Amino acid sequence: MKILHVGEYVNGGVATYLRTLLNGLQKYSNIESYLLISEYKSQKNWENITKKVFYYKYKRSISNIFSAIKQIHEVIEKVNPDIIHVHSTWAGLFVRLSYLFRKRKAKIIYQSHGWAFLMDTSKYKKNIYALVERILSIPTDKIINISNYEQNQAIKYGFNKNKMIMIYNGVEDKVNKSNLKLNWDRNKINLLFVGRLDRQKGLDLFLDVYNKMELDNVHLYVIGTSVLDNSLPKNTETVTYLGWVDNKDIDAYYQACDAVIMPSRWEGFGLVAIEAMRNSKPVIASNMGALPELIKNNINGYIFDIKNDKVLKEILLNINKNELQVLGKQARLIYLKNFTDLIFIKNISYILFSRRVFYMKKIYINGRFLTQNITGVQRYAIEIVKALDKYLNEHDLKDKYKFEIVCPKNIKQKIDLKNIKIKQIGNFKGHLWEQIDLPLYVKDKFLFNFCNCAPLVKKNQIVTIHDTAVCDVSYAYSKAFRIWYKFMYKVLTSRLKKIFTVSEFSKKRLNEYFNIPLDRVEVTYNGIDHMKNIKPDENIFSKFSIEKNNYVLAVSSLNPSKNFKLILETAKILPEINFIIAGGNNSTVFKEQGLKITSNVKFIGYVNDEELVALYKYASCFVYPSIYEGFGIPPLEAIYFNCPVILSNIEVFKEIYMDNVLYCKIDDCNILKEKILLIFNDKMKKFYIIEKEKNLVDKYKWNNIIIKLIKVMENR
């Protein structure tokens, strides 16, 4: 991998940063590091770190911009890097401007090392600088911010959050040996300033306060010059100007001082503070930019308000050597924990090496459920997809993940989605489409399957197996159906690293029937929050001549495992009570079983969500006497609308619903009759009026599934 580092005037903090970075990258044999910097005002002697150094002729002026761009892109063409790592505002302009209008091969990482729009300047200029940076961020793959302050401010100015990465700078835990002998007065408190003598670094602010105080016991040493002018102010009795010092001697000055002063007007990070902390020196810093992230008041230094000199005066009047030494020891510990070169290189190497950083992940969803009638399984898939679509928007993940629902051409169900595309492919239908067309289209990309079935040839996928009904209640299914599903489950559970299911009960059953280890099965309970914003359609009552607050409601398909037989038997012995059955509309199923449908039973067929909410809201109670379930969403929906619920006493219902419902036996209509009458006679009000507490909503939220799905996908 070739990485080309591009800078403008590379000196001071940027130079230190680059030396640390290039030195750390040397240990990676698969990385070739190149450096491209201005020959004017840049440090020299880079050959000990990288022998591939290029210089371009440039002095900061508008007239030289296009010349610099041309020179830089000539080097880019020559090197042909995989990654261009750009450092500082002007270099960012030189590299990225032309890529607004032409294609590029290399990925671009950009670091401003302090955003121009965070400077102490007019609001108008700030907005202009921010606008330019946002435009230049278009051809930028990732932006590294060197502090939380810098990153949060950029996001406030409208930068793409998903392009942002925060990595603190770091410096090597190695003190340069120097023969330099400093004859400083050890009886005085010696303060050290290191940085450019320009407005940003705020030395003038400090001197305004310091010079007026005329402190006999404090002396200030200043290292640095102006970027554009090498001239220095005259020394005074309390201030000594040293100019720039050789990098090998800088630690000698840090060690000689008692504390480092950083009165900056703005600061994206503050590398000087880290160098001071490495040398066990506390820092006296302004409360601007990132400095409060690095310096904690009275722990590893002092923080003062740049707009109020009172605090700074108190600090200068009261500091003493013993206290500064204590703060310095703590500063050293904080440096070792957060700001070493090893920590820095580890973090930035992840950015350079990880494909995750640069490439949007394309993920497919098996959309066969859109071609099927809606039962619990299809409801699960639809609500997850809708929740995922919303989640991508709310968490700014649209640029990180690209989801696509792939389905056959015979779509029955339509979903309004904003961030997830739906694509119809293939020539087959049903299982053939799923096993042939789908894997051929998806290839090696990740695939979500929410409805029990999945392509057998794929490994890179997640499948939700809702239950093991094909084993537990096999009589409810045809022989061909049983053979296929048992075979499919056996193959999938043996191939996939993770299987999702909807209850601990189903998890246990998957383990028992298919010998799948429990740690490979992830339980994700169904959600209820899809009912939150649905408005009831009360026209259904006039449509089917239903009397509000005077009926027992049942909702389900007519699968024998749903045990509608028990409901009909109960209705027969409760002729005075009306029973409304929504969902199943084929009453011949019961006639074939020799069951008589009495006049107090009304089949209304499939209903939409708005009609269903109205039915829940005005039902006297809800009955769901299933022989077998993997979860069972309808009772949860009923509870959500404060509808009393009676369930069969099977294991999974006790897991999900605990003591929030009444229970009956699967084969005793007299017990079900008893429970219904308790509710109708209002003797169980305190039991069945459910308080929709926060834990109910939190426990059964579709987003909980989304979070687990993304986590498993990322860790695959």
ROFI-61735 format. One record per residue: x negated, y, z negated of N, C-alpha, C, O in turn. Coordinates in steps of 0.05 Angstrom, whole numbers, plus 5000, padded with zeros to 4 digits. Each point is the difference from the previous one (the first is absolute). Layout:
residues N
XYZXYZXYZXYZ...
end
This chain:
residues 716
498349765000501750245000498350255000498250034983502350155035498650255002501650234987502350045007496550104975501350224987498350255005497750024993503650185019498750265006501050204980502450075000495850044983500750204981499450285012497750045009504250134992499750265013500450224979502150004986496150195013500250234982499250255014499050005022501450234964499150265010497550084985497949885004502350324979497750074983499949804977501550034980496849775022499949794980497950064979497649945004503350194975498250054977501750004975502549955001496450094976501550014975501549744995498949785003503750254988501649774993500549805023500049764995500450355029500549825023497649835006500249775007497450364991497549855005499749784979499249775007501350294968499849804979501949775005499449774997503150315010502049805007499049815022500249754997498950365024499149845023497649834993499849775009498350334976497749844992500949764983499049775004502850284978501149784983501449795017499749764997502050345022501549825017498349845018500249755002497950385012498349865019498249804986499549785010499550304967498349824984501649754991498949785001503550264991501749774991500849825022500249764996500150355029500849835023497849845011500449825016497150244976497749855010500149704993498949845014502550104964500049724991501849825018500049764998501750375019501849855018498549965026499650195015499849574991498449935024501650055026498950035021503849964976501750035024500750295006501650055018497150144968500650295005497550145010497949984989502550165033497950185010501050294995502150085011496450074974500850274993498450205017497649985002503950215009498850225016500850264987502250024988496150185014500550264989499750215021498050015014504050174988499950225019500750264985502250044990495850145008500350254984498750245015498449965018502450284973498750245011497150014992499349944978499050145041497250034993499550254984497950034987504050155013499850254984501449964974502349914999496450174979501250004973500749724990501649974982497249825029500449734991497449894988497850065009502549774970497749874988498749825020501349895019496250064978498549825018499249754984500949954978497349905034498949764987502249794994500349924977501250005043502049794998498949735008501449804997496250195014499049765012499749774981500149775008499550294966499849784981502749864995500049784989502150345019502749894997501049895026501149785001498650375020500849915027498150135020499550244999499549605019498250105021501550105024498850115019503849874981501750085022501350274994502450014994496050205007500950274994500050175025498050005015504250144990500250185022500650284989501450034980497550175034500550284993501250155023499249955023502650234972501150175021499450294994499950084976499750085045499350284996502550164996501850015017498350124960502450144993499550194977498749934980502450325022500250194978502950094999501250045020499849984956502850054996501050265013499450224990502049765032501350225013502049895020499749775009502350394998502149915018498849935028500949815012497150344997498949965026498549745003499649905022499649984955498449755001501749754996499049785001503650264995501849774994500049805023499649764996500950345028500349815023497349875007500049775010497850374985497449885004499649774980499049785008501850264967499749794980501849765007499149784997503450275012501849795007498849835023500049754999498850385021498849865022497749834991499849765008498550354976497649854990500949754983498949785003503050274980500949784982501249785016499549764995502150305025501449795016498049865019500549775007497450365000497949865015498749784983499449785010500250284964498849804982502049784995499349764999503350314998502149794996500049815023500249764997499750355028499949835024497649825000500149765008497650344983497549854999500149774979499249785006501750294971500049804978502349805003499749774994502650335016502449835002500749874974500149764998500550404981500549894973502849874998501850055016498449774964502649894993501650194982502450025002496150124981501250194982498550265001497550004999503950235002498750264998500950114973502450054995495749994987500550104973499250305000497650065001504350114998499650295003500050144972501749944984496350235012499650134974500150315003498450115015503550014971500350294999501850125022500449875020500650364975502150135016499150045029501549935019496250204985499150075027499349755016500749985024498149834964499449755014502649865007500249885021501850144962502649895006501350125024501349865016498350404987500950145024498549915025501349945021496150044977498349935024500749735010500249965025500249844958500549735008502849955009500549875021501550244965502849925004501550175021502049925010497050324995501550185018500549885028502250005009495749895003500349895027501749755000501249935020498949924957501649754999503050064998501649815000499150444997502950075002501049965029502449975004495750035015500850005028498849765016500649975023497949874964498949765014499949764981500050034976499949745036499949754985497349964987498050125008501949724972497649944986499849704993502149874997495650035001499649724993499649974970501149824987497350365002499349984971502250094982501750175007498449714969501750094979498750244987497550024998504150184993499050244988500750024971502449994993495650044990500450054971499150294995497850085009503850084978499350284996499950064970501749924984496350245008499850114973499350295002498050085011503850084978499550295000497950084980498650205003501149644976498350074977500850264987498450154990504249905011501250244989501750145021498850125018503849864981501850115020499750305002500050144980499849975045499850295004502550144990499750234990502649645011502550134991500350014970501950114990496149784996500050024971498150224990499750044975499150105043498250224993501650234988502550025004496250144981501250244988500350225021498350185002503849805014500450185022503050065002501649904984499250255036502850085003501749765008499149805011503550224982501949795006500249965030500349775010499550455005500149985030497749835010500549835017497150224974497749855009500249714991499349825015501650134961500449734990501849845019499449775007502850355001501949875018498849955027500549795012497950404998498749965026498049774999500049825017498450184961498049784997501449734998499149805012503150194973501549754996501249915026499949765006501150425010501249945026497949885018500549795013497250334988497849905017499249724991499649825017500150144957499249744990502249785006499349785006503250304992502249815006499949915029500449775006499150435011499849945029497749815005500249815015497550254973497649845004500349724987498549825007503350164974500449734988501549815018500049764994501250335028501449835019498249785011500749775000496850305010498249795009498249894978497949885006503050144969498449904978501449764988502450004995496049795001501249754990500350014969502149924990495850174996500250024971498650254991497950095011503250034968498850244988499349934971501649924984495850105010499049944973500050264984498650195008502949824971499950224981498249934977500049774991498650424999498049944979501050064972498549984981504150085017501350034973503049985003501150045022500249914956502949995001501150285006502150035013496650174976500850285005500050055030502050105011495849845003499850055028502249855016501250115018499349644975501949835014502950104995501550035019499250034956502750104994500650265014502250055009495850134992500450255013500449975030501750135012496849695000500349955029502849895006501250085020499849744964502749895004502150224997501950005015497750194966501850224997500150185025502050115007495749905007499850165024501049845025499750105022501449674974501349865022498449795014500849915021496950004967498449795013501349734996501549954981498049875038501049735000498949854976497649954999504149984982499249874975498649735006498249934986502749945035498949735006497250005012498749805001500450445007497350025010498050074977497650005005503550064972498450104978498849774983501449814993496150225000498749824981498350184981498550175009501649774966498450154980497749834991500449784989497150325014497649864990498250214987499050185013500649794961498150184986497249965011499249785007499350444995497249995006498549854978501049974977496749935030498349874980497150065005499250065023499149934957497150045004498549774987500949884980496850065031498449784991499150044971499350224992500849574992499050024973497049974999498949804990499850395021497150005002499050294998500850175016497649884964498950264996497450035015498149844996501750365021497550055015497850084982500250184984497549685019497750084984498650245012499850035024499550154959498850255009497650084983500049964976498150165036497750104985500450294991498250124988504149985019500750284993500150044970501449854986497350355004500150074972501450274997499150205011503049814974501650244997499550124972500649874980498550365020499350134974502350184991499850244997502449634999502450144990499950024970498949834986502350385004500150054971502049804987502450035004496549784981501749794989501750104976501849874991497550375000501650124978502650135010501850064984498349985042502450115012501749785012499149785005503550294999501849825015499650075029500750225009498349595006499450045029502249885017500549765000500950425014502249925018498949995028498250155008502949675008499149965027502350025020502149874996497650285025501950025022498749885024497750075007503749745007499049885024502150035022502249894997497150245025501950035021499550235019498150164995503449875025499850225019500750264986501850014983496950215024500650264989502150145017499450205013502949684987502250125015502550024983500049914977502150205033502450064985501249754988501050014977499049775037501349754990498949924973501649934982495850085015498849894976500350174976499549924977501350335027500950174978497950104981500650084977496849925031497950094983500550294992499450084977501650085041500650284994501950034977499850194983502249645016502050014978498649944973500650144980497749665020498649944975498250224992499950074976498650055043498150214993501450254990498950144983503549915027501550244990500549984970499850204986500749565005500549954971497349984985499650124979498749725032497449934987498350254996498950044978500850135042498250234998501050214980498550134987504249895011501150194981499649924971500050174982499749565013499849904973497250044989499750014975498350015042497250044991499249804978499350084977500949675029499449784981497049954999498849925020500050134957497149964997499349704999497749935007504149904985499449714996500749835024499749764999501250365023500849855024498550115024499850245004499249575013498750075025501249845023500549764997500050375025501249875024497949975022498650195007501249565003498249945023501849935024501949854997497550285026501749975023498549865023497950115009503049665000498949865022501950035024502449934998496550175024501750035024499650265014498950194989501949825036499950255016502750025016501649814999498850415014502250025018499549825024497749965008504549945004499849835024498850165023498449895015502450354988499150175023497750184994499050135018500249894957498050204992498249884978501149924979496350065025498249884981499150194978498649924981502250335021499150204980501249944973502249894998496450194980500949954973500350264985498550195005503449824976500150244982497550014982498649804998501050434990497750034983500549874973502250004989495749884999500249884974500450224979499250235003502149694975500450184977498949854975499049785002501450344975499049884975501649754993499049824986503550175024501749774993500749825024501449804996497750275028500749855024497549965017498650195006500849565001497849945018501049865025501449794998498050325026500849895025497749835012497850105004502849655000497949815009500149935029498149885010504050215004500449925028500649705002500749884980499050015044500349715003497549854990497850105005502649684982497849844990500049745015502049915011495749964990499749755013501849794986500250004976501049835040501949804989498649824979501449924981496150035023498649824981499650144973499449864980500950405018499650154975502650074986500050094977502349875036502550104990500749884973501150144982498249605014500649874974498450124977500950004977496850105029498350134979501450244989499850064976501650095041501550244992502449924983500750124980500749675030502349904984499249924972501450064981496449805017499149904975499050224981500149974976498950245036498950224984502250184989499650124979502749895034502150184991501649874977499749764994501950404993501849914979502849955011501549834989499350315032502749975012499950115028498450175006503549745010500350095028502550175002502149934989497750305025502350185003501049985028498550015020504249954983501449995026502450184999502249914994497550345013502250194998501650035027500950225006499449575009501050005027502850125002501749974982498850185040502750105007501749775011502450004995496449825020501449765009497949785003497650055006503249714990498149775001501549755007501849914985497649975039501249765008499249764983501649824996496050194994499049794982498250124979500850054977496750005030498050104980497849804995499849904978498650055042497849804997498050084979498849834987500850435010498150094980500849904972498249934984504450075011500949904974499249714995499249934978501049915043499249714998497049974996499149844984499350325030497150004996499350084972498249884987503250315002499550094972500749774981498549954982503949935022500849784982498149775001499549874980499550075044498049785002497650064983498849814988500550445009497750084984500750074971498550134986503949785006501050034972500350294992499450084978501650095041500450284995502950075002501449915019499750244962502850095002500250225021498150125008504449935000500650195021502050214989502049934989497350325016501950224994501250085026498750125017503849834987501250025026502650175000501450014979499250115043502650145003502249795003499549775004503050334994502349825001501149985029502449975004495950055015500850015028499549745015498049864994503850085025499649775017499849744985501749944982496349905025499749734988498450004974499849794988499150445004498349994977501349904974498749854985503950215010501349884976500349705001500449874980499450015045500049715002497449884990500049784989497850375014497449904993499250074972498749854986502050405005499250104974502450024982502050135006497849744971502150014980499050174976497949954989503850245005499250204980499349874973501549854989496150235001499049904974499449705000499649884979500350005044499249715002497449985015498149894989501750205036497550005015499350285010498450035018502850174969499450285008502250194991501649934982498650305031502050204993501350105026498750035020503950024978501550115022501050284993501050044978498650165039500950274995501850105023499749915023502150274971501850115019498550225016499150204988500849775038498550185017501250285000498750205006504049824988501350255000500150144973501150224997497849654983500050114973497349954988499349774992499050445005497349964991499849964970497749964990504550054995499949974971498949734992498349984982502649805031499149734993497149975006498549884984500650225039497249985008498250144979497949904993503050344999498450154979499849844975497849994988504449885003499949844975498149765003498649944981501449935043498249785004497150094998498449874987500950355026497350105000499150094973497649984993504250134991499350104974499649774980498450034981503049755023500049794980498449745006499749834983499450155042498549755007497549974984498650204994500849555000497449944986498949755011501449835012496050134986498649785012501049734990500349815016500250164958500949744990502649915012500449775007501550424995502649935011499849945030501349815010497050335004499549955028498849735005500649865020497750054962498849735002502149784996499949805015501950244967502249804996501749985024500749795010500150455001501650005025498549885023501249875017496250174984498349885021500049705000500049875021499950014955500149714998502649895011500049795013502250344980502649925010500250035030501249845014497650374996499950055029498749775015500949925021496949994967498649775012501749755002500049865020501550084959501849775000502250035021500749805013500450434990502150055020498949965028501349895018496250214986498749965026499749705006500749915023498349934959499649725004502649855006500049805015502250294974502549875004501350075026501449835012498250414999501550095023498550105024501150005022496450084975498750165020497249905009498450165010501149594987497449895010500249965030502149995012495549995000499949945029501249735007501149965021498649854961501049725005503150005002501149875017500250294965502950025001500850145026501949915013496750304993500750165024499649835026501850005017496049864985499449845024502149775002500949935022499849954956502049785000502650105012501349875016499650364975502550125008500050085029501949945015496050194994499950095028499549775019500850015023497849784968499549775017502749865007500349905022501550104959502649885005501450155024501249875017498550394983501250165021498749935027501449985020496050004980498549955025500449725011500149965024500249854958500149725009502949895004500449815015501550304971502649884999501750085025500350245005500649575009501850055023502750114990501450135015499249824960502650104989500150305000502150125003495650004994499950294998500850145026501450205000497849685023500350135025502349905017501050155017499949624978501949885018502849974988500349884978501750235035502749964991500849715003499449865020501850044959500749725000502749965013502050134993498149705027502549945014501149744988498749804999503850224992501249774986502749955013501650195006499049564999502549925013501949884980499249894980503450145026502149894984501749825018500950085021499549674970501749825014502950104999501250004978499950095045502650135000502249825010502150095008497649654990502149815008502650054984502149945010497650164966502450044983501950215013502450004993496650165025501850205013501949875020501950125009497649624997501749865019502049824985501649865013498450154960501749824984502250154985499750244995502449614998502050124982498850054973498149874991502950334995498950084974501049834977502350004993495949844996500449874974497850114981498850205006500949664971498050114981497250025011498650204994500649615022497249995011499650245019498050144998503949905019499950235019500250264986498650205007503049824972500250244984497350074988499250235000499549564990497350044988498150125021498750204993501349695031498250105021500650295008498250165002504449905001500850265009499350214979498950215006501649734968499550204979497050044996499150224994499349575009497150034998498950185022498450184996502649775029499150165023500850304996498450175005504049884985500950274996498450134977499250245002500249614977498450104978497250065009498850204992500149625024497350035011499850255017498050154998503949895019500150245017499950254984498650195007502949824972500150234982497450034984499050224996499949564995497649994984497650115016498450154989501449785036497850105017500050305002497850125001504650005000500250295002499450134973498550204999502649694980499750134973497249984990499150184985499349625023497349964990497950065021497749934997503150225024498150095021498349775011497650035002503749755005498649765010500449965030499149795010502250405003500649975028497549985017500049875021497850264970497550005016498249774991497949955013502949904967498449774991501149745010498549825007504150164994501349755009502050075023501450195000498549645020501950025022501649745001499049795008503550234983501749764999501849995025500950205010499549554999501749965023501749754995498949794994503750245009501849774998500249875028500750135019498749624982500149855026502349814999500249844981501650175038502449844999500849905028499050105020502749694981501149915026501850225013500450214988500649735035501550205015503050014993501550175008499449634976502849984993500650134973501049864982498450395015500450144974502950044994501650085017499249864957502750054990500050244981501950165000496049864984499950204979498250245008497949965012503050284982498550245006499250134974501650034982495950065017499050144977498850275009498550015019502250204967498950265006497450044985500050044975497749955039497450024988498550245012500350055024498050084960498550235010497149945005498850115018500149714966497149955001499249725010497749945004504349895000499549725009501449965027502450055003496149865017501149955026501249735002499249814986502850165031501349745006499549935029500650165018498249614987499449925028501149725005499649814985501950175037501149755009498149865020499150135019500249624976498149865017500949715004501849904986497049975034500449725004502449925016501750175007498549584999502249895017501749804985502249945008496849964969501449804984501850144979500050244997501549594989501750094978499549814976498849785003502150304973499949834977497249904993498150155001501849594991497549884991497949995022497650034995503249935030498149995022498650275003497650015004503950204994498950275002497950044977497950105004502949814972498450044976497449845002497950094990502249685022497649825001498350055025497749925000503450205020498550035026499550295007497750095001504550065003499750285009498750184979498250155006502649824969499150174978496949984996498750205001500249564994497149984996498450085024497750104997503349855027498550085024499850305002497950115009504150034982500050295000498350124978498450185004502049724972498650104976497149945000498450164991500849615019497249905001498949994972501149874982496650275013498649974974500850224981498950014977503050165030500950224982501749884977501049785002499250384977501449914976503050015005501150185014500349614975502949975005501549964974499249834983502950325013501949964978502449845010501150065021499749744963502449845006501850004975499149904979503350215022501650044977502349804996501450004980499049825040502449835000499449715002501249865017497150034966499549724998498249885022498449834995502050265030498649895023497650165008499850244994498349635019497650135010498649835021500449765000498050365018498549845020498049814986498550094983501649665023498349804987497150025007498349914985501150225038497250015010498450224987497650015003503750184983498750244989499149954971501349874985496450245009499050004972500250284988500550034976499150175041499950284991502850114997500850175015500749744964502750084997501049954972498749854984503550285009501449954975502849915007501350125018499849684968502749915004501550004973498949914980503550185020501749984977501849765003501749995018498049824964501749764999501950054976499149984977503450075029501950084979500749784981500550054976499649715034500949784983499249745012498949995022501849794965499549735010502749865002500249764995501850395014502749895003500149755018501649824996496750185024499949785019499249744986500649785010498250244967499349774984502049954977500849784994499950444993501749994976502949935007501349854986499850275036502849955008500049925029501350135017497249664990499749925027502649935014500250025025501849904960502649935012501450235014501849965016497350294978501250235012499050065028500950195013497149654996498750065025500049755018500249774991499650285035499949785019497349854998498150114989501849645021497649854999497750135015497850014990502850105034497950135016498950254985497650055000504250104987499250234985498249924977497950134996502849664990498449914977497249925008498150074988501849775034497449905009498250235008497650014993503550185022498350235010499050174977497650064999504250014983499250194978498149874981498150134990502349615003498149874982497249985013498050044986501949905040497549995014498750285001497650024994503950185012499050285002498950094973497850114999503749854979499150084974497449864992498250124988501649625019497649854993497650115014497850034988502450045038497850115015499350284990497650064995504450115001499450284991498850014972498150154996502949694986499050014973497149894998498650064981500649775038497349895000498050195014497649994994503450195024498250175016499650274988497950125002504249994985499950284992498950044972500449834982498150395015498850064974502150104980499749964976502450175035502050114983502849955011500550035024501249874959502949975006501650184982499550004976502350155035501850164983502649854995501049855018500150194959502749894994501450204981498850194991503849755003501650214988500749944970501550164988497549635001500549944972498049804989498749865015501050144959498349804987501149725005498549805002504150184999501349745006499149895027499249775002500950405019499249915026497049945001499149825014499350334971497249954999499449724989498449865011503050074968499749744988500849785019498749795002503550265013500949805019498149965023499549785009499350435001498049995021497649834991498949845016500450204960497849844988500749704999498449835006504150124985500949724996500349855027499249775002502050365017500649875026497749995019499749815015498650404985497950025021497250024988498150055014501849914960497449984986498350255005497549995000503750245003498650255004499250114973501750024982495750055013499150104974501550254992500750175017500049854958501650234990498650265005501450205004495949814995498750265003500050105029499250235006501849615013500350085028502850105006500550085023501249914958502850085004500450264985499750024975501250195039500550274989503050044997501449985020499550074956502950054995500650305003498750174987503149895031500950275004503150014999501349915019499850184959502950014997501350185021498850205008503649735000501550175019500550274987499850044976501050155042500650274991502950064998501749865012499050354974502850094998500350295009502250105004495650054999500150285005501150075028500450245005500049565012501250065026502950084997501150125019500249834959502850074996500350284990502250114998495650024995500150264986501450225015501650154989497949875037501050225016502349935018500750155019500549614977502349925017502650104988500749964977500850195040502650104992502249805005500149895022501650064959502149805003502150085021500850235001500049585015502150045020502649884989500349755002501450414986502449904987502249945019502249914992497450135034502049935020500449695001502149915010496049944980500349715000502449914984501049785006499850374974502349914984502650015015501749824997498750395018502450025016499849815024502049895009495650075002499649835023500849714994501249875017498350034958500649734993502149984978500449794988501050435006502150004980499049894973501249824989496550295002498849924975500650204978499750245004501249674973500650184978497550044983498849814990500450445006497650074985500349904971502149994988495549935001499949924972501749764992500849974977499949875043501749774995499349765017501849885012495650064990499249775016497349904991498350144989501349605016497449874996498650005028501249935020496350164980498550025024497949785002498749944980501049955044497849815006498850085027501550075019495949934982498650085025497849805006498249954985502149935039497949815008500849875027502150055011496049794999500649835023501649764991500449964976500649875042501649774993498349754999501149785004496450244990498349774996501049844976500650124979499649625023501049844977498550054974501249974979496250115022498550054976501050244985499450044976502150145037501150234987502449934982500950164983500149595019502049904982502650155000501250054979499750035045502650135001502349824993502250084994497249665006502049804991501050064972502449994995495750094988500750064972501850254999501850014984497650195033501750245000502849945008501950094988498449745033502749935010501549844980502450034996496249794990501349834979501050184977502149964989496250245005500750194978502450175008501750064984498250035041502250175010502749854999502150124995497849625009502449845000501350004973502449994997495950014981501149994973500350284988500850034977498550185039500550284992501650145021499050195013503549734992501650115022500650304997500650145019499349964956500750284995497750195006500350245000497349655006497650175006499249975029499949785011499550455001499150005028497049955003498450104984500949755037497149945005499450115028501349935020496750244982499150115026497349875006498150024984501649865040497549875008499050145025501250005021496550134976498750155021497549855009498549894984501150115042497649875011500649765018499650015024501449784964500849775015502850035012501850084986498649865039502650035012501049755014501950015016496949774978500949755013501349824979498749834988503950225007501449854979500449715007500749844982498850085043500349715007497949834986500549764996497350364995498049864985501349874976499349774993502450384993501349904976502249815006500549814985501050235037502149815007498849735007501349804994496350205017498749755006499349854975499749755001499950394977499449884975502549924984499949924977502450125036502549934986500950204980501649944982497550315021500750224981502250175011499850095023502249974961502150175008499450294992499350054977501050135042499550284995502750124991501850025017498450064959502450114988500550295009498250135011504249974985500850265009498650234986499950225010498949724967498650224985497150025008498550154988500749715033497250015011500150135027501549935018496850284985499950145025497250015011498250114987501349775037497550025013499950255018501850035017496350154979499950245015497650015020499750205013498749594987497849995019497750174992499850094977498449955043497650174994500850294998501750105015497150044965500650284996497350165001497949884996502350385011497650165000499250094972501549954981496350185016499050074974501850204985500449984976500850205039501850204988502549874989500950074978500249745037502349854991499449824976501549984981496149905020499149834978499750154974500849904979498150345022499750174976502750064988500349994976501650075041502850064990501149754987501350034979498349745032501049754988498849954973501449924981495950125017498649974974501150194979500549934977499950315032500750224981502849964988500450074976501449815038502849984991500849714993502349954994495849865007500649734993500349974970498550134984503349705007500349944972497749834990499050044977500049795040497649854994498949875026501449995020496149924978498749885023499249724993498849954978501849855039499549724995498149895021500350055024497749814966497949895018499149734988497949994987503649805018499449744987498249815015500549765000497450345012498349845017498949754986499450004976500449795040498749764990497050035001498549894984500650275036497150045003499550285012501450095018496550054971499150265011497050034995498949894980499850255038497250084995499950254983498150044985503950145019500250254985502950074996501249974979500150135043502850085000500350304996500050104978500150055045500250294999502750104992500250194984502149705026502650114995500650054970501150214994498349614987500550064972498550254991501150164983496549885026498550244992501350255011500150204986500949795038501550225011502550064984500650244994500849564998502450044984499450134973501350184991496649724996499150114974499350305003500650164983498249915039499250275005502450195000499850234992502549675017502550165000501849944976502450045002496449864977501449954975502349815003502050024986497749795032502149805004499349754983497849905002504050014981499549764984499449765018501249965021496949884971499049785017500249734985499349984977501749825038500149724990498349835019500550005024497549864965498249845016500049714991500749944977498649885040499549734992497549994982498350175003501649644980497849994980497549855010498949844986500350225039497649885011497650154991500150234991497649645011497550104989499250285010499350174984500949875042499050255012501750244990498950214996503749755001501750224991499350084971500050244993499349574990499250064973497450155000499550174982498749775037497550145002500450305008498950184989502949865031500350275012501950174982499450234995502849654997502250164988500149984970501450164987497349655001499849974971502850034987501849855007498550334974502550024986501850235010501750104986497850005039501650215011502549915015501450165011499149584989502349895014501349784982498949924980503449995029501349764989499349765017499650035024500449744964499349755015502249804999501649994981498549845040501949785001498649765011497750015009503649764989498949755012500749985029502050125009496449745007500449995029502349825007500950015023500149834959502149815007502450004981501549814999498950414987502250024981501650265005499250214990503049775024501650235007501450124975500650234999499849604980501350104976498250194985500950204988496549755012498150194987499950265015500050214988499949775039500050255016502650154995500050254998502349615001502550134994499950154974500950234997497949644983499750114973498550275000500850204988497049805027498250245002501550225014499850244992501649705030501550205015502150134982500350245000501149604985502150104983498950174978501350204992496449734997498750174980499550285010500550204986498749825039499550265012502650145006500350244994501749635018502550125007501550094975501550205001498249664977501350074975498450214984500750074977497150025035498450214988498749934973499550174984500149575012498849914975496949995000498849964980500150085044497149985003498750265010497950005013503550234983499150255011497250074992498350075016501149914958497350064990497949825013497650085000503149695009498149815012499550075029497650005008504450055007499650025029499650295011499350035023501350174960499450275010497050054997499050054978499649935044497150015000499050285001500850165017497449914965498650265001497749975021498349834996501850345024497949985021497550144989499350235008499349634975497650114988497750015020500149875021497950294973497850045018498549745006499149965023500749864957498649755005501349835021498749855014504050164989501549855020499150105028499449845017500750434987499250115026497149955006499349945023498950104957497249965005499349715006498249955017503149874969499349715004500949905027498649845013503750264997501049915025500050235021502150105008495549965001499650215020498549885024498149854996502850225028498749905024497150095002498349865011501150374978497250115001498149824985497649985007503349884973498349814985498949795019497749914997504050005021499249805020498050125019498049885006502550375003498350135019497150034989498149945014501750144961497450034987498549744999497649995006503849794987498749745000499249905027497849895004503950165016499449925028497450145009498349875012501550394984497750155009497549914985497849985012502549974962497749914984498949735010497649975003504249845002499249745010498850025028497949875005503250305012499050045027497250124999498249915015501350284967497450134998497949814989497650025007503249794976498149824987499749735014498849824989502450165034500049745014497249915008499649795012
end
